[in-house]
């Protein structure tokens, strides 16, 4: 065998490329950052295969394995589905409105049983981790991500430490009983998503744990980007416009990166899909920054931010540390696509949810209501040509249908931390004690959560 052919055969499926300095790294499921001394920047997966080959024989989302940073598959059935809207499109006077539905809707073969597009990122992240890895994955979540990872890890027998705000406890449910390999840690009292992130970071630095990485994990972003890939494959083209609600901004970045890969493929047209992204008012730091044409988020006083977060319906959209300013992040995605951002009130979001269910025939989550309301705003403001091809990402739906079809099981917390207890020495002491004698919450503790 010639040396050239040998090198070609040994070439990795993908490399990791720094979006700021261009440094390249070999595949590494635990690499989250560039080694160069510069400002923070996201890494991006650059795939050897420039043409997307859909592998119909593989399960669920792994049919798009060419553009996922994994070498193995998991036995999961779910994937995004893309369909053409007729009723909502007619109501809005749009001729090409398509829905990316990510949830449970058996009538349309939608099989994301956690009712969230976070079930796209969980298998992609988990399939990337080497088999029999000795440490436990740590995930911090406001709800949907945690539910997806807890469900997939429970199904696959993979260890997980999940950290969430106690006020979001009701979001962690499944159609099956959770297995003991999944443990839930909560931030009690008025702890929010950012507190959960801070606690998760501290836990992940303990010897027996490791961090998932959030927006910095390319597997998470490329899993979420499958909504755009599925739409492009279904439609045979890249849409003109893309609507989604955002909290960390990762979904918007994922859509942009998927668009870039489709442009490089060349078979789906030359559109730079315009991003239309929304947040739930009054918590709208990215909306405020983008409307000011600023790369920097506005100053965020903790008490004011928590007060705003307590007033929004879509709690999953309340990340106080989004991937907005970072190199390769949401600011650049909006800039590259001439994007727009929308602030949506609870009333607007709820009206949009009711309208969607009446016209399309399935319930949607509060965040999807925010995205749908942004579409209503855009149509009313004349931001769209009614003949344009529009993709609305329903990031979660079918929970009401799930409750009708299955008795749902909840995951009970094992450990609780008050916000003032999120300190390295306290976390270390709790987990050392937990190793010797697992801490179970008392009735009073649970009441406090």
BAVO-359024 format. One line per field, with one value per residue (C-alpha): chain; x negated, y negated, z; residue in one letter; residue number from 1. Coordinates in Angstrom, 2 decimals. Each point is the difference from the previous one (the first is absolute). Last residue first. Example, Ala and Ser with C-alpha at 12.3 -4.5 7.8 and 13.67 -1.06 7.14 Angstrom:
<nodes>
mol: (A, A)
xx: (-13.67, 1.37)
yy: (1.06, 3.44)
zz: (7.14, 0.66)
type: (s, a)
seq: (2, 1)
</nodes>
This chain:
<nodes>
mol: (A, A, A, A, A, A, A, A, A, A, A, A, A, A, A, A, A, A, A, A, A, A, A, A, A, A, A, A, A, A, A, A, A, A, A, A, A, A, A, A, A, A, A, A, A, A, A, A, A, A, A, A, A, A, A, A, A, A, A, A, A, A, A, A, A, A, A, A, A, A, A, A, A, A, A, A, A, A, A, A, A, A, A, A, A, A, A, A, A, A, A, A, A, A, A, A, A, A, A, A, A, A, A, A, A, A, A, A, A, A, A, A, A, A, A, A, A, A, A, A, A, A, A, A, A, A, A, A, A, A, A, A, A, A, A, A, A, A, A, A, A, A, A, A, A, A, A, A, A, A, A, A, A, A, A, A, A, A, A, A, A, A, A, A, A, A, A, A, A, A, A, A, A, A, A, A, A, A, A, A, A, A, A, A, A, A, A, A, A, A, A, A, A, A, A, A, A, A, A, A, A, A, A, A, A, A, A, A, A, A, A, A, A, A, A, A, A, A, A, A, A, A, A, A, A, A, A, A, A, A, A, A, A, A, A, A, A, A, A, A, A, A, A, A, A, A, A, A, A, A, A, A, A, A, A, A, A, A, A, A, A, A, A, A, A, A, A, A, A, A, A, A, A, A, A, A, A, A, A, A, A, A, A, A, A, A, A, A, A, A, A, A, A, A, A, A, A, A, A, A, A, A, A, A, A, A, A, A, A, A, A, A, A, A, A, A, A, A, A, A, A, A, A, A, A, A, A, A, A, A, A, A, A, A, A, A, A, A, A, A, A, A, A, A, A, A, A, A, A, A, A, A, A, A, A, A, A, A, A, A, A, A, A, A, A, A, A, A, A, A, A, A, A, A, A, A, A, A, A, A, A, A, A, A, A, A, A, A, A, A, A, A, A, A, A, A, A, A, A, A, A, A, A, A, A, A, A, A, A, A, A, A, A, A, A, A, A, A, A, A, A, A, A, A, A, A, A, A, A, A, A, A, A, A, A, A, A, A, A, A, A, A, A, A, A, A, A, A, A)
xx: (36.81, 0.92, 2.73, -2.51, -2.38, 2.77, 0.98, -3.64, -2.34, -2.21, -3.74, -1.98, -2.32, -3.72, 0.07, 2.64, -2.27, -2.70, 2.68, 1.27, -3.52, -1.08, 3.11, -0.63, -3.68, 0.76, 2.79, 3.61, 1.37, 1.41, 2.30, 1.46, -1.21, 2.18, -1.03, 1.85, 2.79, 2.95, 0.36, 3.62, 1.92, 2.70, 3.05, 0.08, 2.37, 1.94, -3.03, -1.98, 2.73, -0.31, -3.77, 0.33, -2.38, -3.51, -2.46, 2.65, -2.46, 1.84, -1.53, 1.01, -0.27, 0.88, 3.25, 1.36, -3.07, -0.95, -0.74, 3.42, 0.47, 3.10, -1.79, -3.02, 2.14, 1.93, -3.31, -1.24, 3.20, -0.80, -3.48, 1.37, 2.67, -2.78, -1.64, 3.31, 0.38, 2.23, 3.36, 0.99, 2.70, -1.57, 2.65, 1.42, -3.29, -1.92, 2.53, -0.05, -3.78, -0.08, 2.40, -2.18, -3.13, 1.64, 1.27, -3.37, -1.65, -2.27, -3.21, -1.23, -3.41, -0.98, -2.67, -2.11, -1.30, -3.68, 0.76, 2.53, -2.47, -2.81, 2.04, 1.03, -3.46, -3.05, -2.07, 1.87, 2.47, 3.26, -0.61, 2.44, -0.98, 3.24, 1.88, 3.75, 1.55, 0.84, 2.26, 2.53, 2.78, -2.02, 0.52, -2.44, -2.73, 0.54, -0.40, -3.08, -1.54, 0.74, -1.59, -3.08, -0.65, -0.54, -2.10, 1.08, -1.49, -3.02, -0.11, 2.12, 2.30, 2.31, 2.80, -2.41, -0.86, 3.63, 1.18, -2.88, 0.89, 3.76, 1.48, 3.20, 0.86, -0.47, -2.76, 0.14, -2.14, 0.58, -3.08, -0.19, -1.09, -3.11, 1.43, -2.25, 1.95, 0.41, -2.42, -3.11, -1.40, -1.93, 3.26, 1.51, -2.94, 0.44, 3.75, -0.73, -2.30, 2.73, 2.63, -2.41, -0.78, 3.74, 0.48, -2.95, 1.38, 0.06, 3.70, 1.33, 3.40, -0.11, 0.94, -1.99, 0.37, -0.94, 0.05, -2.91, 1.15, 1.16, 3.00, -0.42, -3.81, -0.12, 2.51, -1.84, -3.30, 1.54, 1.46, -3.25, -1.76, 1.02, -2.24, -2.80, 0.13, -0.06, -2.72, -2.11, -0.16, -0.79, 3.72, 0.37, -3.25, 1.00, -2.14, -1.87, 0.46, -1.93, -2.78, 2.11, -0.11, 3.41, 1.57, -1.22, 1.23, 3.38, 0.37, -0.73, 2.36, 2.75, -0.46, 0.30, 3.24, 1.61, -0.19, 2.88, 0.33, -1.81, -2.73, 0.60, -2.10, 1.51, -1.67, 0.26, -1.65, 2.85, 2.40, 2.83, 3.46, 1.37, 2.18, -2.41, -0.03, -2.39, 1.92, 1.83, -3.27, -0.29, 0.33, -2.77, -2.46, -1.74, -3.13, -0.14, -2.72, 0.00, -1.22, 0.90, 2.42, 1.36, 3.61, -0.95, -2.61, 2.56, 2.67, -2.31, -1.63, 3.35, 1.56, -3.11, -0.06, 3.69, -0.15, -2.17, -3.09, -3.44, -1.46, -2.81, -1.34, -1.37, -3.56, -1.27, 0.66, 1.39, 0.59, -1.69, 2.22, 1.11, 3.23, 1.01, -0.32, 1.89, 2.60, 0.65, 0.02, 3.08, 2.00, -0.54, 2.51, 2.68, 3.05, -1.97, 1.40, -1.52, 1.94, 1.74, 1.65, 2.53, 3.05, -2.35, -0.74, -2.65, -2.58, -2.13, 2.09, -1.88, 2.95, 0.06, 1.69, -0.08, 3.03, 0.45, 3.27, -0.27, 3.22, -0.79, -3.44, 1.47, 2.47, -2.26, -3.34, -2.49, -1.77, -3.45, -0.69, -2.93, -1.38, 0.92, -0.56, -2.97, -2.28, -3.29, -2.49, -3.79, -2.72, 1.33, -0.55, 3.31, -0.03, -0.34, 2.28, 3.11, 1.85, -1.13, 3.07, 2.21, -1.65, -2.31, 1.26, 1.06, -3.60, 0.39, -3.18, -0.94, -2.72, -3.04, -1.20, -3.17, 2.02, -1.12, 1.31, -0.05, -1.85, 1.50, -2.17, -1.12, -2.53, -3.52, -2.81, 0.21, 1.12, 3.45, 2.90, 2.44, -2.14, 1.55, 1.34, -3.34, -0.19, -3.34, -0.60, -0.21, -0.94, 2.05, -0.64, 3.56, 2.39, -2.41, 0.20, 0.73, -0.69, 2.36, 0.25, -3.68, -2.47, -1.43, 1.20, -1.41, -3.35, -0.23, 0.90, -2.85, -2.48, 0.73, 1.41)
yy: (-22.29, -0.98, 2.65, 2.57, -0.98, 0.23, 3.46, 1.06, 0.09, 3.02, -0.37, 3.07, 1.17, 0.27, -1.46, -2.54, -1.23, -0.74, -1.58, -2.31, -1.02, -0.75, -2.14, -1.92, -0.61, -1.07, -2.47, 0.26, -0.03, -3.55, 1.25, 2.73, 3.45, 3.10, 3.64, 3.13, -1.60, 2.12, 0.78, 0.02, 2.79, -0.72, 2.22, 0.22, -0.83, -2.97, -1.47, 0.36, -1.87, -2.91, 0.09, -0.03, -2.83, -1.33, -1.85, -0.98, -1.37, -2.13, 0.23, -2.61, 0.16, -3.46, -0.76, -2.16, -2.21, -0.39, -2.87, -1.57, -0.93, 2.21, 2.95, -0.45, -0.32, 3.19, 1.81, -1.27, 1.35, 3.43, -0.12, -1.02, 2.72, 2.47, -1.11, 0.50, 3.60, 1.06, 1.79, 1.75, -0.50, -2.51, -2.74, 0.25, 1.10, -2.77, -2.66, 1.08, -0.10, -3.38, -1.50, 1.37, -1.54, -3.40, -0.02, 1.06, -2.86, 0.48, -1.94, 0.52, 0.33, -0.49, 1.46, -1.46, 3.58, -0.63, -2.54, 2.27, 2.90, -2.29, -1.18, 3.59, 1.42, 0.77, -2.30, -0.41, -2.87, 1.99, 3.41, -0.74, -0.70, -1.08, 2.94, -0.59, 1.64, 3.29, -1.95, -0.66, -1.66, -3.05, -1.98, 1.86, -0.61, -3.75, 0.05, 2.20, -2.49, -2.93, 1.79, 1.01, -3.39, 0.60, -2.54, 0.08, 2.76, -0.95, 0.50, -3.10, -0.88, -1.66, 2.26, 2.91, -0.80, -0.56, 3.19, 1.91, -1.25, 0.75, 1.00, -2.12, 1.48, 3.55, 0.10, 0.31, 0.83, -0.74, 1.29, -0.73, 3.10, -0.74, 1.46, 1.50, 3.07, 3.47, 2.02, -2.06, 2.13, -3.07, -1.94, 2.88, -0.11, -3.75, 0.46, 2.64, -2.53, -2.65, 2.36, 1.07, -3.61, -0.68, 3.10, -0.95, -3.44, 0.87, -0.81, -0.07, 0.11, 1.03, -1.31, 0.69, -1.90, 0.63, 3.79, 2.09, 2.30, 3.51, -0.43, 3.19, 0.00, -3.71, 0.44, 3.01, -1.88, -3.05, 2.02, 1.99, -3.11, 0.99, 3.06, -2.04, -2.45, 2.66, 2.01, -3.15, -0.45, -3.65, -0.86, 2.15, 1.63, 3.50, -0.30, 2.89, 1.86, 2.43, -2.40, -3.06, -2.78, 0.97, -0.69, -3.60, -0.59, 1.52, -2.41, -3.03, 1.25, 0.64, -3.54, -1.29, 1.96, -1.52, 0.44, -1.72, 2.74, 3.23, 0.79, 3.63, 3.14, 2.94, 3.38, 2.26, 3.46, 0.93, 0.50, -2.38, 1.58, -0.11, -2.60, -2.65, -3.06, -2.79, -3.23, 0.08, -0.83, -3.41, -1.95, 2.18, -1.47, 2.85, 2.17, 3.47, 2.49, 2.73, 3.60, 1.84, 2.95, -0.72, -0.68, -1.94, -1.99, -0.78, -1.09, -2.02, -1.67, -1.05, -1.10, -2.00, -1.74, -0.88, -1.26, -2.99, 2.17, 0.76, 3.30, 1.95, 3.22, 2.62, 1.34, 3.49, -0.01, 3.46, -0.84, -3.18, -3.13, -1.10, 2.02, -2.00, -3.42, 1.03, 1.90, -3.10, -2.59, 1.19, 0.62, -3.70, -0.42, 0.49, 2.18, 2.43, 2.78, -1.36, 2.31, -2.13, 2.53, -2.63, 1.44, 1.11, -3.61, -0.18, -2.73, -1.90, -1.38, -1.88, -1.80, -1.34, -3.18, -0.51, -2.03, -2.24, -1.88, 0.31, 2.01, 1.97, 0.91, 0.99, 2.29, 1.41, 0.69, 2.06, 2.71, 0.59, 2.69, -0.05, 3.35, 2.56, 3.75, 0.50, 3.05, -1.83, -0.41, 0.11, -2.12, -3.38, -3.65, -0.26, -1.14, 3.36, 1.47, -1.55, 3.35, -0.11, -2.10, 3.05, 3.38, 0.70, 1.64, -3.34, -1.21, -3.50, -0.95, -3.64, -1.06, -1.69, 3.17, -0.78, -1.91, -3.23, -0.07, -3.49, -1.26, -2.98, -2.93, -1.59, -2.84, 0.98, 2.19, 3.03, 3.31, -0.12, 1.16, 2.87, 3.10, 2.98, 1.94, -0.41, 0.04, -1.44, -3.70, -2.96, -3.61, -2.44, -3.01, -1.05, 2.82, 2.59, 3.16, 3.50, 2.68, 2.52, 3.59, 0.46, 0.67, 3.50, 1.14, -3.15, 0.47, 3.61, -1.11, -2.54, 2.49, 2.47, 3.42)
zz: (47.01, 3.56, 0.11, -1.21, 2.78, 2.60, -1.25, 0.35, -2.96, -0.44, 0.43, -0.98, 2.79, -0.73, -3.53, 1.09, 2.78, -2.58, -2.19, 2.73, 1.10, -3.59, -0.60, 3.23, -0.83, -3.56, 0.88, -1.12, 3.55, -0.36, -2.79, 2.27, -0.93, -0.26, -0.40, -1.20, -2.02, -1.22, -3.70, -1.18, -1.76, -2.58, -0.51, -3.81, -2.89, 1.38, 1.75, -3.24, -1.93, 2.44, -0.42, -3.81, -0.75, 0.35, -2.22, -2.52, -2.52, -2.55, -3.48, -2.59, -3.80, -1.27, -1.84, 2.84, -0.25, 3.62, 2.42, -0.65, 3.67, 0.32, -1.58, 2.28, 3.11, -0.84, -0.59, 3.38, 1.57, -1.48, 1.56, 3.41, -0.18, -0.77, 3.27, 1.85, -1.25, -2.90, -0.20, -3.24, -2.62, -2.39, 0.07, 3.53, 1.55, -1.74, 1.01, 3.64, 0.07, -1.79, 2.55, 2.78, -1.52, -0.50, 3.59, 1.39, -1.88, -3.02, -0.64, -3.54, -1.64, -3.62, -2.25, -2.77, -0.43, 0.73, 2.74, 1.71, -0.01, 1.18, 2.97, 0.70, 0.52, -2.11, 2.20, 3.30, 0.38, -0.15, 1.53, 2.82, 3.63, 1.72, -1.52, 0.26, -3.07, 1.76, 2.38, -2.77, 2.00, 1.06, 3.22, 2.27, -2.56, 0.24, 3.79, -0.38, -2.44, 2.31, 2.95, -2.01, -1.61, -3.71, -1.88, -3.67, -2.16, -2.06, -3.76, -0.39, -2.89, 2.58, -1.29, 0.39, 3.62, 1.04, -1.69, 1.59, 3.50, -0.35, 3.37, -0.02, -2.39, -1.38, -2.59, -3.77, -3.00, -3.69, -1.85, -3.73, -1.95, -2.01, -3.16, -2.70, -1.03, 1.46, -2.15, 0.79, 2.83, 1.17, 0.26, 1.99, 2.39, 0.56, 0.61, 2.66, 1.70, -0.04, 1.43, 2.76, 0.92, 0.35, 2.14, 2.22, 0.83, 3.72, 0.24, -3.56, -1.72, -3.66, -3.46, -3.20, -3.27, -3.64, 0.32, -1.35, -2.80, -0.89, 2.29, 2.05, -0.15, 0.88, 2.84, 1.41, -0.12, 1.69, 2.88, 0.12, 1.29, 3.53, -0.18, -1.56, 2.90, 2.73, -1.74, -0.39, 3.79, 0.75, 0.14, 3.11, 1.12, 1.09, 3.10, 1.68, 3.29, 2.25, 0.94, 0.81, -2.60, -1.39, 3.39, -0.04, -3.55, 0.84, 2.92, -2.20, -2.72, 2.56, 1.34, -3.58, -0.43, 3.10, 3.78, 1.79, 2.60, -0.83, -2.51, -0.92, -0.48, -1.88, -0.38, -3.06, 0.31, 2.35, -2.96, -0.84, -0.25, -3.53, -1.78, 1.27, 2.21, 0.99, -0.71, 3.36, 1.77, -1.65, 3.27, 1.44, -2.51, -1.83, 0.29, -1.61, 0.90, -2.63, -0.32, -3.24, 0.07, -3.50, 0.96, 3.15, -1.92, -2.74, 2.50, 2.24, -3.02, -1.49, 3.30, 0.88, -3.38, 0.37, 3.59, 0.89, -0.33, 1.39, -1.24, 1.65, -1.59, 2.35, -0.22, -0.84, -3.78, -0.73, -3.69, -1.22, 0.01, -3.48, 0.10, 3.09, -1.65, -3.15, 2.03, 2.19, -2.80, -1.85, 3.19, 0.69, -2.81, 2.64, 0.64, 2.18, -2.19, -3.19, -2.31, -2.63, -2.33, -1.16, 1.79, 2.78, 1.02, 2.70, -0.35, -2.43, -2.83, -2.71, -1.56, -3.54, -1.24, -3.75, -1.20, 3.02, 0.60, 3.77, 0.44, -3.17, 1.31, 3.37, -1.78, -2.71, 1.63, -1.98, 1.97, 1.44, 2.58, 2.39, 1.13, 2.65, -0.07, 2.31, 0.05, 0.34, -2.82, -0.20, -1.64, 1.08, -0.92, -1.92, -3.61, -1.72, 2.71, -1.52, 0.12, 3.64, 0.81, 0.19, -0.49, -2.96, -3.20, -1.50, -0.20, -1.42, -1.87, 0.54, -2.41, 1.55, 1.70, 1.97, 2.54, 1.65, 3.58, 1.49, 3.07, 1.78, 1.02, 3.26, -0.43, -1.00, 1.28, -2.26, 1.51, -1.62, 2.14, 0.62, -0.46, 1.79, -3.00, -1.82, -3.79, -1.20, 0.46, -2.36, 0.76, -2.10, 2.27, 0.83, -0.98, 1.37, -2.11, 1.26, -2.59, -1.55, -1.19, 0.73, -2.82, 0.31, -3.43, -1.59, 1.75, -1.24, -3.52, 0.03, 1.52, -2.80, 0.93)
type: (x, x, x, x, x, x, x, x, x, x, x, x, x, x, x, x, x, x, x, x, x, x, x, x, x, x, x, x, x, x, x, x, x, x, x, x, x, x, x, x, x, x, x, x, x, x, x, x, x, x, x, x, x, x, x, x, x, x, x, x, x, x, x, x, x, x, x, x, x, x, x, x, x, x, x, x, x, x, x, x, x, x, x, x, x, x, x, x, x, x, x, x, x, x, x, x, x, x, x, x, x, x, x, x, x, x, x, x, x, x, x, x, x, x, x, x, x, x, x, x, x, x, x, x, x, x, x, x, x, x, x, x, x, x, x, x, x, x, x, x, x, x, x, x, x, x, x, x, x, x, x, x, x, x, x, x, x, x, x, x, x, x, x, x, x, x, x, x, x, x, x, x, x, x, x, x, x, x, x, x, x, x, x, x, x, x, x, x, x, x, x, x, x, x, x, x, x, x, x, x, x, x, x, x, x, x, x, x, x, x, x, x, x, x, x, x, x, x, x, x, x, x, x, x, x, x, x, x, x, x, x, x, x, x, x, x, x, x, x, x, x, x, x, x, x, x, x, x, x, x, x, x, x, x, x, x, x, x, x, x, x, x, x, x, x, x, x, x, x, x, x, x, x, x, x, x, x, x, x, x, x, x, x, x, x, x, x, x, x, x, x, x, x, x, x, x, x, x, x, x, x, x, x, x, x, x, x, x, x, x, x, x, x, x, x, x, x, x, x, x, x, x, x, x, x, x, x, x, x, x, x, x, x, x, x, x, x, x, x, x, x, x, x, x, x, x, x, x, x, x, x, x, x, x, x, x, x, x, x, x, x, x, x, x, x, x, x, x, x, x, x, x, x, x, x, x, x, x, x, x, x, x, x, x, x, x, x, x, x, x, x, x, x, x, x, x, x, x, x, x, x, x, x, x, x, x, x, x, x, x, x, x, x, x, x, x, x, x, x, x, x, x, x, x, x, x, x, x, x, x, x, x, x, x, x, x, x, x, x, x, x, x, x, x, x, x, x, x, x)
seq: (449, 448, 447, 446, 445, 444, 443, 442, 441, 440, 439, 438, 437, 436, 435, 434, 433, 432, 431, 430, 429, 428, 427, 426, 425, 424, 423, 422, 421, 420, 419, 418, 417, 416, 415, 414, 413, 412, 411, 410, 409, 408, 407, 406, 405, 404, 403, 402, 401, 400, 399, 398, 397, 396, 395, 394, 393, 392, 391, 390, 389, 388, 387, 386, 385, 384, 383, 382, 381, 380, 379, 378, 377, 376, 375, 374, 373, 372, 371, 370, 369, 368, 367, 366, 365, 364, 363, 362, 361, 360, 359, 358, 357, 356, 355, 354, 353, 352, 351, 350, 349, 348, 347, 346, 345, 344, 343, 342, 341, 340, 339, 338, 337, 336, 335, 334, 333, 332, 331, 330, 329, 328, 327, 326, 325, 324, 323, 322, 321, 320, 319, 318, 317, 316, 315, 314, 313, 312, 311, 310, 309, 308, 307, 306, 305, 304, 303, 302, 301, 300, 299, 298, 297, 296, 295, 294, 293, 292, 291, 290, 289, 288, 287, 286, 285, 284, 283, 282, 281, 280, 279, 278, 277, 276, 275, 274, 273, 272, 271, 270, 269, 268, 267, 266, 265, 264, 263, 262, 261, 260, 259, 258, 257, 256, 255, 254, 253, 252, 251, 250, 249, 248, 247, 246, 245, 244, 243, 242, 241, 240, 239, 238, 237, 236, 235, 234, 233, 232, 231, 230, 229, 228, 227, 226, 225, 224, 223, 222, 221, 220, 219, 218, 217, 216, 215, 214, 213, 212, 211, 210, 209, 208, 207, 206, 205, 204, 203, 202, 201, 200, 199, 198, 197, 196, 195, 194, 193, 192, 191, 190, 189, 188, 187, 186, 185, 184, 183, 182, 181, 180, 179, 178, 177, 176, 175, 174, 173, 172, 171, 170, 169, 168, 167, 166, 165, 164, 163, 162, 161, 160, 159, 158, 157, 156, 155, 154, 153, 152, 151, 150, 149, 148, 147, 146, 145, 144, 143, 142, 141, 140, 139, 138, 137, 136, 135, 134, 133, 132, 131, 130, 129, 128, 127, 126, 125, 124, 123, 122, 121, 120, 119, 118, 117, 116, 115, 114, 113, 112, 111, 110, 109, 108, 107, 106, 105, 104, 103, 102, 101, 100, 99, 98, 97, 96, 95, 94, 93, 92, 91, 90, 89, 88, 87, 86, 85, 84, 83, 82, 81, 80, 79, 78, 77, 76, 75, 74, 73, 72, 71, 70, 69, 68, 67, 66, 65, 64, 63, 62, 61, 60, 59, 58, 57, 56, 55, 54, 53, 52, 51, 50, 49, 48, 47, 46, 45, 44, 43, 42, 41, 40, 39, 38, 37, 36, 35, 34, 33, 32, 31, 30, 29, 28, 27, 26, 25, 24, 23, 22, 21, 20, 19, 18, 17, 16, 15, 14, 13, 12, 11, 10, 9, 8, 7, 6, 5, 4, 3, 2, 1)
</nodes>
